[in-house]
């Protein structure tokens, strides 16, 4: 595996980013600002956010008990859902990487170093 790709998974917060791309901190800042804006609306609506796995991990990173575990032990499964509920302005993760298909069909491409 290319060294740059290796650090993307092994040490994401020190990953410098791919050419013309964001680093993980910038991605967290951008996606979390978006999530915080939705939460601040406190309008009782349900929102569906569809994005790729790295952006989803960035979006929810500040809500986790251990934000240093960026990948939560693995990259998200294809077509998985992460569910965040907000009560009284406080967001809580209720499900991470939930799939609504046969779990035997999951292919875990994330290989821990």
N, CA, C and O atoms as CSV, one atom per row, in Angstrom:
chain,resi,resn,atom,element,x,y,z
A,1,UNK,N,N,0.859,-1.179,0.000
A,1,UNK,CA,C,0.000,0.000,0.000
A,1,UNK,C,C,0.900,1.236,0.000
A,1,UNK,O,O,1.898,1.288,0.719
A,2,UNK,N,N,0.544,2.206,-0.795
A,2,UNK,CA,C,1.291,3.452,-0.852
A,2,UNK,C,C,1.330,4.075,0.539
A,2,UNK,O,O,0.323,4.071,1.247
A,3,UNK,N,N,2.478,4.609,0.936
A,3,UNK,CA,C,2.653,5.157,2.280
A,3,UNK,C,C,1.588,6.194,2.606
A,3,UNK,O,O,1.044,6.193,3.711
A,4,UNK,N,N,1.284,7.073,1.668
A,4,UNK,CA,C,0.277,8.098,1.896
A,4,UNK,C,C,-1.085,7.477,2.190
A,4,UNK,O,O,-1.805,7.952,3.069
A,5,UNK,N,N,-1.442,6.425,1.465
A,5,UNK,CA,C,-2.711,5.741,1.698
A,5,UNK,C,C,-2.699,5.052,3.050
A,5,UNK,O,O,-3.707,5.038,3.755
A,6,UNK,N,N,-1.552,4.478,3.413
A,6,UNK,CA,C,-1.436,3.800,4.703
A,6,UNK,C,C,-1.759,4.763,5.847
A,6,UNK,O,O,-2.519,4.412,6.749
A,7,UNK,N,N,-1.194,5.962,5.821
A,7,UNK,CA,C,-1.439,6.920,6.903
A,7,UNK,C,C,-2.882,7.423,6.901
A,7,UNK,O,O,-3.394,7.834,7.942
A,8,UNK,N,N,-3.530,7.396,5.759
A,8,UNK,CA,C,-4.937,7.780,5.671
A,8,UNK,C,C,-5.773,6.940,6.631
A,8,UNK,O,O,-6.686,7.461,7.271
A,9,UNK,N,N,-5.475,5.663,6.736
A,9,UNK,CA,C,-6.198,4.776,7.650
A,9,UNK,C,C,-5.516,4.632,9.003
A,9,UNK,O,O,-6.191,4.620,10.032
A,10,UNK,N,N,-4.195,4.525,9.020
A,10,UNK,CA,C,-3.473,4.239,10.257
A,10,UNK,C,C,-3.345,5.458,11.166
A,10,UNK,O,O,-3.344,5.312,12.389
A,11,UNK,N,N,-3.238,6.637,10.603
A,11,UNK,CA,C,-3.015,7.850,11.382
A,11,UNK,C,C,-3.738,9.019,10.717
A,11,UNK,O,O,-3.099,9.976,10.281
A,12,UNK,N,N,-5.067,8.946,10.638
A,12,UNK,CA,C,-5.812,9.913,9.819
A,12,UNK,C,C,-5.631,11.375,10.221
A,12,UNK,O,O,-5.666,12.250,9.356
A,13,UNK,N,N,-5.438,11.661,11.502
A,13,UNK,CA,C,-5.327,13.065,11.904
A,13,UNK,C,C,-3.976,13.673,11.547
A,13,UNK,O,O,-3.819,14.894,11.584
A,14,UNK,N,N,-3.007,12.842,11.204
A,14,UNK,CA,C,-1.712,13.337,10.728
A,14,UNK,C,C,-1.548,13.143,9.230
A,14,UNK,O,O,-0.496,13.455,8.671
A,15,UNK,N,N,-2.569,12.636,8.586
A,15,UNK,CA,C,-2.571,12.451,7.141
A,15,UNK,C,C,-2.600,13.830,6.480
A,15,UNK,O,O,-3.458,14.656,6.793
A,16,UNK,N,N,-1.676,14.071,5.582
A,16,UNK,CA,C,-1.543,15.394,4.961
A,16,UNK,C,C,-2.575,15.675,3.875
A,16,UNK,O,O,-2.723,16.819,3.446
A,17,UNK,N,N,-3.278,14.662,3.435
A,17,UNK,CA,C,-4.250,14.844,2.371
A,17,UNK,C,C,-3.678,14.430,1.030
A,17,UNK,O,O,-2.465,14.447,0.822
A,18,UNK,N,N,-4.557,14.064,0.135
A,18,UNK,CA,C,-4.136,13.727,-1.219
A,18,UNK,C,C,-3.999,15.022,-2.012
A,18,UNK,O,O,-4.520,16.057,-1.598
A,19,UNK,N,N,-3.314,14.975,-3.131
A,19,UNK,CA,C,-3.119,16.143,-3.974
A,19,UNK,C,C,-4.466,16.800,-4.280
A,19,UNK,O,O,-5.408,16.136,-4.716
A,20,UNK,N,N,-4.544,18.098,-4.050
A,20,UNK,CA,C,-5.754,18.902,-4.286
A,20,UNK,C,C,-6.935,18.459,-3.432
A,20,UNK,O,O,-8.082,18.725,-3.792
A,21,UNK,N,N,-6.681,17.790,-2.310
A,21,UNK,CA,C,-7.765,17.332,-1.433
A,21,UNK,C,C,-7.625,17.892,-0.029
A,21,UNK,O,O,-6.625,18.524,0.312
A,22,UNK,N,N,-8.634,17.651,0.769
A,22,UNK,CA,C,-8.637,18.094,2.159
A,22,UNK,C,C,-7.867,17.105,3.034
A,22,UNK,O,O,-7.694,15.940,2.677
A,23,UNK,N,N,-7.413,17.591,4.176
A,23,UNK,CA,C,-6.925,16.669,5.180
A,23,UNK,C,C,-8.103,16.343,6.111
A,23,UNK,O,O,-9.173,16.941,5.992
A,24,UNK,N,N,-7.909,15.417,7.014
A,24,UNK,CA,C,-9.018,14.960,7.864
A,24,UNK,C,C,-9.544,16.083,8.759
A,24,UNK,O,O,-10.754,16.195,8.952
A,25,UNK,N,N,-8.664,16.906,9.302
A,25,UNK,CA,C,-9.131,17.993,10.155
A,25,UNK,C,C,-10.027,18.950,9.375
A,25,UNK,O,O,-11.081,19.353,9.868
A,26,UNK,N,N,-9.619,19.315,8.168
A,26,UNK,CA,C,-10.440,20.207,7.341
A,26,UNK,C,C,-11.787,19.573,7.018
A,26,UNK,O,O,-12.819,20.245,7.034
A,27,UNK,N,N,-11.771,18.277,6.726
A,27,UNK,CA,C,-13.019,17.564,6.440
A,27,UNK,C,C,-13.924,17.551,7.664
A,27,UNK,O,O,-15.130,17.766,7.547
A,28,UNK,N,N,-13.347,17.298,8.844
A,28,UNK,CA,C,-14.137,17.327,10.083
A,28,UNK,C,C,-14.739,18.713,10.297
A,28,UNK,O,O,-15.927,18.834,10.597
A,29,UNK,N,N,-13.935,19.749,10.146
A,29,UNK,CA,C,-14.431,21.117,10.347
A,29,UNK,C,C,-15.604,21.419,9.419
A,29,UNK,O,O,-16.620,21.965,9.850
A,30,UNK,N,N,-15.459,21.065,8.156
A,30,UNK,CA,C,-16.497,21.379,7.160
A,30,UNK,C,C,-17.788,20.600,7.417
A,30,UNK,O,O,-18.874,21.180,7.437
A,31,UNK,N,N,-17.668,19.298,7.612
A,31,UNK,CA,C,-18.879,18.480,7.773
A,31,UNK,C,C,-19.552,18.723,9.118
A,31,UNK,O,O,-20.778,18.691,9.219
A,32,UNK,N,N,-18.750,18.964,10.148
A,32,UNK,CA,C,-19.337,19.208,11.464
A,32,UNK,C,C,-20.048,20.551,11.525
A,32,UNK,O,O,-21.050,20.686,12.227
A,33,UNK,N,N,-19.553,21.532,10.809
A,33,UNK,CA,C,-20.253,22.820,10.737
A,33,UNK,C,C,-21.635,22.623,10.125
A,33,UNK,O,O,-22.613,23.224,10.570
A,34,UNK,N,N,-21.707,21.780,9.103
A,34,UNK,CA,C,-22.985,21.466,8.462
A,34,UNK,C,C,-23.934,20.774,9.447
A,34,UNK,O,O,-25.103,21.148,9.549
A,35,UNK,N,N,-23.430,19.759,10.176
A,35,UNK,CA,C,-24.275,19.043,11.126
A,35,UNK,C,C,-24.732,19.968,12.256
A,35,UNK,O,O,-25.894,19.925,12.662
A,36,UNK,N,N,-23.843,20.783,12.750
A,36,UNK,CA,C,-24.202,21.717,13.835
A,36,UNK,C,C,-25.263,22.701,13.369
A,36,UNK,O,O,-26.134,23.089,14.148
A,37,UNK,N,N,-25.198,23.105,12.111
A,37,UNK,CA,C,-26.219,24.007,11.562
A,37,UNK,C,C,-27.588,23.322,11.554
A,37,UNK,O,O,-28.592,23.935,11.917
A,38,UNK,N,N,-27.627,22.056,11.142
A,38,UNK,CA,C,-28.898,21.315,11.154
A,38,UNK,C,C,-29.440,21.173,12.571
A,38,UNK,O,O,-30.631,21.367,12.814
A,39,UNK,N,N,-28.562,20.836,13.493
A,39,UNK,CA,C,-28.978,20.648,14.888
A,39,UNK,C,C,-29.516,21.948,15.465
A,39,UNK,O,O,-30.497,21.930,16.207
A,40,UNK,N,N,-28.906,23.053,15.146
A,40,UNK,CA,C,-29.319,24.352,15.696
A,40,UNK,C,C,-30.700,24.772,15.220
A,40,UNK,O,O,-31.350,25.598,15.860
A,41,UNK,N,N,-31.156,24.216,14.107
A,41,UNK,CA,C,-32.490,24.555,13.604
A,41,UNK,C,C,-33.570,24.093,14.566
A,41,UNK,O,O,-34.606,24.744,14.704
A,42,UNK,N,N,-33.327,22.958,15.237
A,42,UNK,CA,C,-34.266,22.412,16.218
A,42,UNK,C,C,-35.709,22.493,15.700
A,42,UNK,O,O,-36.607,22.962,16.401
A,43,UNK,N,N,-35.913,22.027,14.461
A,43,UNK,CA,C,-37.208,22.163,13.805
A,43,UNK,C,C,-38.055,20.887,13.824
A,43,UNK,O,O,-39.136,20.857,13.236
A,44,UNK,N,N,-37.581,19.843,14.487
A,44,UNK,CA,C,-38.345,18.602,14.594
A,44,UNK,C,C,-38.379,17.777,13.322
A,44,UNK,O,O,-39.060,16.753,13.271
A,45,UNK,N,N,-37.666,18.196,12.305
A,45,UNK,CA,C,-37.661,17.466,11.041
A,45,UNK,C,C,-36.650,16.331,11.073
A,45,UNK,O,O,-35.736,16.313,11.898
A,46,UNK,N,N,-36.833,15.382,10.158
A,46,UNK,CA,C,-35.911,14.274,9.977
A,46,UNK,C,C,-35.099,14.576,8.723
A,46,UNK,O,O,-35.658,14.930,7.684
A,47,UNK,N,N,-33.779,14.436,8.822
A,47,UNK,CA,C,-32.902,14.700,7.698
A,47,UNK,C,C,-32.153,13.427,7.332
A,47,UNK,O,O,-31.734,12.668,8.205
A,48,UNK,N,N,-31.990,13.204,6.046
A,48,UNK,CA,C,-31.173,12.123,5.538
A,48,UNK,C,C,-29.967,12.754,4.862
A,48,UNK,O,O,-30.103,13.556,3.938
A,49,UNK,N,N,-28.788,12.380,5.335
A,49,UNK,CA,C,-27.549,12.886,4.757
A,49,UNK,C,C,-26.870,11.711,4.081
A,49,UNK,O,O,-26.575,10.704,4.725
A,50,UNK,N,N,-26.626,11.834,2.813
A,50,UNK,CA,C,-25.982,10.760,2.052
A,50,UNK,C,C,-24.595,11.225,1.648
A,50,UNK,O,O,-24.440,12.265,1.009
A,51,UNK,N,N,-23.591,10.449,2.023
A,51,UNK,CA,C,-22.216,10.818,1.704
A,51,UNK,C,C,-21.335,9.584,1.743
A,51,UNK,O,O,-21.792,8.498,2.096
A,52,UNK,N,N,-20.084,9.749,1.384
A,52,UNK,CA,C,-19.148,8.626,1.421
A,52,UNK,C,C,-18.655,8.407,2.854
A,52,UNK,O,O,-18.833,9.260,3.723
A,53,UNK,N,N,-18.041,7.264,3.077
A,53,UNK,CA,C,-17.674,6.831,4.418
A,53,UNK,C,C,-16.746,7.757,5.167
A,53,UNK,O,O,-16.947,7.989,6.360
A,54,UNK,N,N,-15.732,8.298,4.505
A,54,UNK,CA,C,-14.786,9.179,5.181
A,54,UNK,C,C,-15.489,10.447,5.664
A,54,UNK,O,O,-15.243,10.904,6.781
A,55,UNK,N,N,-16.356,11.012,4.838
A,55,UNK,CA,C,-17.099,12.209,5.235
A,55,UNK,C,C,-18.070,11.903,6.366
A,55,UNK,O,O,-18.277,12.741,7.244
A,56,UNK,N,N,-18.673,10.705,6.357
A,56,UNK,CA,C,-19.580,10.341,7.453
A,56,UNK,C,C,-18.818,10.232,8.762
A,56,UNK,O,O,-19.296,10.686,9.801
A,57,UNK,N,N,-17.618,9.623,8.716
A,57,UNK,CA,C,-16.818,9.524,9.930
A,57,UNK,C,C,-16.463,10.927,10.433
A,57,UNK,O,O,-16.485,11.175,11.639
A,58,UNK,N,N,-16.137,11.840,9.521
A,58,UNK,CA,C,-15.807,13.212,9.906
A,58,UNK,C,C,-17.015,13.917,10.506
A,58,UNK,O,O,-16.891,14.633,11.500
A,59,UNK,N,N,-18.160,13.719,9.917
A,59,UNK,CA,C,-19.403,14.364,10.355
A,59,UNK,C,C,-19.735,14.030,11.801
A,59,UNK,O,O,-20.141,14.907,12.563
A,60,UNK,N,N,-19.567,12.776,12.182
A,60,UNK,CA,C,-19.968,12.347,13.531
A,60,UNK,C,C,-18.809,12.314,14.519
A,60,UNK,O,O,-19.011,11.989,15.689
A,61,UNK,N,N,-17.609,12.640,14.076
A,61,UNK,CA,C,-16.433,12.463,14.930
A,61,UNK,C,C,-16.560,13.146,16.281
A,61,UNK,O,O,-16.223,12.543,17.299
A,62,UNK,N,N,-17.032,14.378,16.322
A,62,UNK,CA,C,-17.084,15.103,17.586
A,62,UNK,C,C,-18.172,14.580,18.524
A,62,UNK,O,O,-18.205,14.951,19.698
A,63,UNK,N,N,-19.055,13.729,18.023
A,63,UNK,CA,C,-20.122,13.162,18.858
A,63,UNK,C,C,-19.698,11.879,19.567
A,63,UNK,O,O,-20.385,11.417,20.477
A,64,UNK,N,N,-18.580,11.309,19.158
A,64,UNK,CA,C,-18.157,10.021,19.694
A,64,UNK,C,C,-17.484,10.170,21.050
A,64,UNK,O,O,-16.921,11.217,21.370
A,65,UNK,N,N,-17.554,9.089,21.852
A,65,UNK,CA,C,-16.865,9.084,23.137
A,65,UNK,C,C,-15.362,9.236,22.950
A,65,UNK,O,O,-14.701,9.904,23.745
A,66,UNK,N,N,-14.815,8.615,21.898
A,66,UNK,CA,C,-13.382,8.666,21.636
A,66,UNK,C,C,-13.139,9.217,20.233
A,66,UNK,O,O,-12.991,8.447,19.284
A,67,UNK,N,N,-13.096,10.542,20.092
A,67,UNK,CA,C,-12.879,11.135,18.771
A,67,UNK,C,C,-11.542,10.765,18.146
A,67,UNK,O,O,-11.370,10.918,16.937
A,68,UNK,N,N,-10.587,10.280,18.943
A,68,UNK,CA,C,-9.292,9.896,18.367
A,68,UNK,C,C,-9.409,8.624,17.527
A,68,UNK,O,O,-8.545,8.354,16.693
A,69,UNK,N,N,-10.464,7.845,17.739
A,69,UNK,CA,C,-10.703,6.633,16.934
A,69,UNK,C,C,-11.547,7.026,15.725
A,69,UNK,O,O,-12.728,6.690,15.633
A,70,UNK,N,N,-10.921,7.736,14.812
A,70,UNK,CA,C,-11.633,8.296,13.662
A,70,UNK,C,C,-12.439,7.257,12.888
A,70,UNK,O,O,-13.605,7.487,12.568
A,71,UNK,N,N,-11.823,6.117,12.585
A,71,UNK,CA,C,-12.468,5.110,11.731
A,71,UNK,C,C,-13.402,4.176,12.499
A,71,UNK,O,O,-14.026,3.309,11.888
A,72,UNK,N,N,-13.516,4.326,13.809
A,72,UNK,CA,C,-14.376,3.440,14.622
A,72,UNK,C,C,-14.012,1.971,14.387
A,72,UNK,O,O,-14.875,1.095,14.430
A,73,UNK,N,N,-12.745,1.719,14.144
A,73,UNK,CA,C,-12.289,0.355,13.956
A,73,UNK,C,C,-12.402,-0.180,12.540
A,73,UNK,O,O,-11.889,-1.258,12.241
A,74,UNK,N,N,-13.068,0.563,11.668
A,74,UNK,CA,C,-13.216,0.100,10.282
A,74,UNK,C,C,-13.841,1.211,9.433
A,74,UNK,O,O,-14.449,2.149,9.950
A,75,UNK,N,N,-13.675,1.079,8.142
A,75,UNK,CA,C,-14.378,1.982,7.230
A,75,UNK,C,C,-15.853,1.576,7.228
A,75,UNK,O,O,-16.160,0.399,7.419
A,76,UNK,N,N,-16.769,2.520,7.017
A,76,UNK,CA,C,-18.189,2.161,6.988
A,76,UNK,C,C,-18.494,1.145,5.893
A,76,UNK,O,O,-17.863,1.146,4.836
A,77,UNK,N,N,-19.451,0.294,6.152
A,77,UNK,CA,C,-19.886,-0.675,5.147
A,77,UNK,C,C,-20.617,0.046,4.025
A,77,UNK,O,O,-21.223,1.095,4.244
A,78,UNK,N,N,-20.559,-0.513,2.833
A,78,UNK,CA,C,-21.297,0.054,1.709
A,78,UNK,C,C,-22.780,0.122,2.043
A,78,UNK,O,O,-23.350,-0.818,2.596
A,79,UNK,N,N,-23.382,1.229,1.706
A,79,UNK,CA,C,-24.819,1.461,1.871
A,79,UNK,C,C,-25.265,1.389,3.324
A,79,UNK,O,O,-26.416,1.053,3.601
A,80,UNK,N,N,-24.368,1.699,4.253
A,80,UNK,CA,C,-24.746,1.663,5.666
A,80,UNK,C,C,-25.284,3.014,6.118
A,80,UNK,O,O,-25.083,4.039,5.466
A,81,UNK,N,N,-25.970,2.981,7.249
A,81,UNK,CA,C,-26.563,4.172,7.840
A,81,UNK,C,C,-25.926,4.427,9.200
A,81,UNK,O,O,-25.640,3.494,9.950
A,82,UNK,N,N,-25.710,5.690,9.503
A,82,UNK,CA,C,-25.364,6.112,10.850
A,82,UNK,C,C,-26.497,7.022,11.275
A,82,UNK,O,O,-26.838,7.978,10.577
A,83,UNK,N,N,-27.072,6.721,12.416
A,83,UNK,CA,C,-28.263,7.447,12.858
A,83,UNK,C,C,-27.907,8.322,14.057
A,83,UNK,O,O,-27.342,7.856,15.047
A,84,UNK,N,N,-28.255,9.606,13.938
A,84,UNK,CA,C,-28.031,10.575,15.003
A,84,UNK,C,C,-29.391,11.156,15.371
A,84,UNK,O,O,-30.115,11.659,14.512
A,85,UNK,N,N,-29.726,11.083,16.639
A,85,UNK,CA,C,-30.974,11.678,17.128
A,85,UNK,C,C,-30.632,12.894,17.978
A,85,UNK,O,O,-29.643,12.896,18.711
A,86,UNK,N,N,-31.453,13.917,17.870
A,86,UNK,CA,C,-31.248,15.133,18.656
A,86,UNK,C,C,-32.455,15.360,19.565
A,86,UNK,O,O,-33.601,15.396,19.116
A,87,UNK,N,N,-32.163,15.512,20.845
A,87,UNK,CA,C,-33.209,15.829,21.823
A,87,UNK,C,C,-32.743,17.029,22.621
A,87,UNK,O,O,-31.646,17.030,23.179
A,88,UNK,N,N,-33.579,18.046,22.671
A,88,UNK,CA,C,-33.256,19.277,23.394
A,88,UNK,C,C,-31.908,19.853,22.960
A,88,UNK,O,O,-31.132,20.334,23.786
A,89,UNK,N,N,-31.644,19.798,21.660
A,89,UNK,CA,C,-30.424,20.370,21.120
A,89,UNK,C,C,-29.168,19.537,21.325
A,89,UNK,O,O,-28.071,19.969,20.973
A,90,UNK,N,N,-29.324,18.334,21.897
A,90,UNK,CA,C,-28.173,17.473,22.145
A,90,UNK,C,C,-28.199,16.283,21.199
A,90,UNK,O,O,-29.099,15.447,21.282
A,91,UNK,N,N,-27.222,16.196,20.299
A,91,UNK,CA,C,-27.171,15.072,19.359
A,91,UNK,C,C,-26.537,13.836,20.008
A,91,UNK,O,O,-25.584,13.943,20.780
A,92,UNK,N,N,-27.084,12.669,19.680
A,92,UNK,CA,C,-26.569,11.398,20.172
A,92,UNK,C,C,-26.551,10.404,19.020
A,92,UNK,O,O,-27.518,10.293,18.267
A,93,UNK,N,N,-25.446,9.687,18.891
A,93,UNK,CA,C,-25.370,8.629,17.890
A,93,UNK,C,C,-26.119,7.426,18.441
A,93,UNK,O,O,-25.811,6.946,19.532
A,94,UNK,N,N,-27.119,6.928,17.679
A,94,UNK,CA,C,-27.874,5.754,18.125
A,94,UNK,C,C,-27.496,4.496,17.360
A,94,UNK,O,O,-27.674,3.393,17.876
A,95,UNK,N,N,-26.985,4.630,16.163
A,95,UNK,CA,C,-26.534,3.487,15.361
A,95,UNK,C,C,-25.380,3.932,14.472
A,95,UNK,O,O,-25.392,5.033,13.921
A,96,UNK,N,N,-24.377,3.055,14.340
A,96,UNK,CA,C,-23.254,3.302,13.449
A,96,UNK,C,C,-23.147,2.122,12.492
A,96,UNK,O,O,-23.136,0.965,12.912
A,97,UNK,N,N,-23.068,2.427,11.210
A,97,UNK,CA,C,-22.885,1.411,10.165
A,97,UNK,C,C,-23.998,0.370,10.138
A,97,UNK,O,O,-23.747,-0.815,9.914
A,98,UNK,N,N,-25.207,0.814,10.363
A,98,UNK,CA,C,-26.363,-0.092,10.323
A,98,UNK,C,C,-26.674,-0.429,8.863
A,98,UNK,O,O,-26.729,0.458,8.011
A,99,UNK,N,N,-26.873,-1.701,8.588
A,99,UNK,CA,C,-27.228,-2.122,7.234
A,99,UNK,C,C,-28.623,-2.736,7.245
A,99,UNK,O,O,-29.052,-3.349,8.224
A,100,UNK,N,N,-29.305,-2.553,6.138
A,100,UNK,CA,C,-30.658,-3.081,5.978
A,100,UNK,C,C,-30.681,-4.147,4.891
A,100,UNK,O,O,-31.685,-4.327,4.201
A,101,UNK,N,N,-29.581,-4.840,4.752
A,101,UNK,CA,C,-29.491,-5.943,3.805
A,101,UNK,C,C,-28.837,-7.119,4.527
A,101,UNK,O,O,-28.389,-6.985,5.666
A,102,UNK,N,N,-28.787,-8.243,3.876
A,102,UNK,CA,C,-28.224,-9.458,4.456
A,102,UNK,C,C,-26.782,-9.199,4.892
A,102,UNK,O,O,-25.927,-8.903,4.057
A,103,UNK,N,N,-26.508,-9.309,6.187
A,103,UNK,CA,C,-25.168,-9.019,6.710
A,103,UNK,C,C,-24.108,-9.970,6.164
A,103,UNK,O,O,-22.917,-9.663,6.225
A,104,UNK,N,N,-24.516,-11.100,5.638
A,104,UNK,CA,C,-23.559,-12.020,5.017
A,104,UNK,C,C,-22.983,-11.446,3.726
A,104,UNK,O,O,-21.966,-11.930,3.228
A,105,UNK,N,N,-23.624,-10.425,3.190
A,105,UNK,CA,C,-23.158,-9.804,1.951
A,105,UNK,C,C,-22.159,-8.669,2.191
A,105,UNK,O,O,-21.625,-8.102,1.238
A,106,UNK,N,N,-21.905,-8.338,3.462
A,106,UNK,CA,C,-20.958,-7.266,3.779
A,106,UNK,C,C,-19.552,-7.690,3.378
A,106,UNK,O,O,-19.101,-8.793,3.685
A,107,UNK,N,N,-18.881,-6.791,2.691
A,107,UNK,CA,C,-17.469,-6.984,2.362
A,107,UNK,C,C,-16.719,-5.879,3.094
A,107,UNK,O,O,-16.932,-4.695,2.833
A,108,UNK,N,N,-15.843,-6.271,4.006
A,108,UNK,CA,C,-15.080,-5.297,4.782
A,108,UNK,C,C,-13.730,-5.073,4.101
A,108,UNK,O,O,-12.826,-5.899,4.220
A,109,UNK,N,N,-13.600,-3.970,3.400
A,109,UNK,CA,C,-12.379,-3.652,2.660
A,109,UNK,C,C,-11.315,-3.010,3.540
A,109,UNK,O,O,-10.164,-2.877,3.126
A,110,UNK,N,N,-11.686,-2.620,4.723
A,110,UNK,CA,C,-10.741,-1.962,5.606
A,110,UNK,C,C,-9.817,-2.998,6.227
A,110,UNK,O,O,-10.267,-3.912,6.919
A,111,UNK,N,N,-8.560,-2.852,5.982
A,111,UNK,CA,C,-7.565,-3.779,6.520
A,111,UNK,C,C,-6.707,-3.016,7.527
A,111,UNK,O,O,-5.928,-2.138,7.156
A,112,UNK,N,N,-6.860,-3.358,8.797
A,112,UNK,CA,C,-6.043,-2.700,9.811
A,112,UNK,C,C,-4.581,-3.070,9.615
A,112,UNK,O,O,-4.262,-4.235,9.379
A,113,UNK,N,N,-3.693,-2.090,9.710
A,113,UNK,CA,C,-2.251,-2.363,9.562
A,113,UNK,C,C,-1.735,-3.238,10.701
A,113,UNK,O,O,-0.550,-3.567,10.739
